Amino acid sequence: MGTTKTEISPGGRAALGVLGLVQAVFAFLAFWDLAHRDAEEVRGPKPVWIPAILVNWIGPASYFLFGIRR
């Protein structure tokens, strides 16, 4: 049985690269904010947010939407 090779176009590669970069920046900003914010301003213990932020897109978004007391 033959194997199927799926190739990504150069435009597709660039788009994936940009999405990966945006996700990494989003996570970095969440970590930076968590590190510089007082514990009283964060919902729940700060160490719990560290692994949560590592979940792509959902973690940083959850931190910014639900983890910060306003």
Buried (B, 14 or more C-beta within 10 A) or exposed (E): EEEEEEEEEEEEEEEEEEEEEEEEEBBEBBBEBBEEBEEEEBEEEBEEBBEBBEEBEEBBBBBBEEBBEE
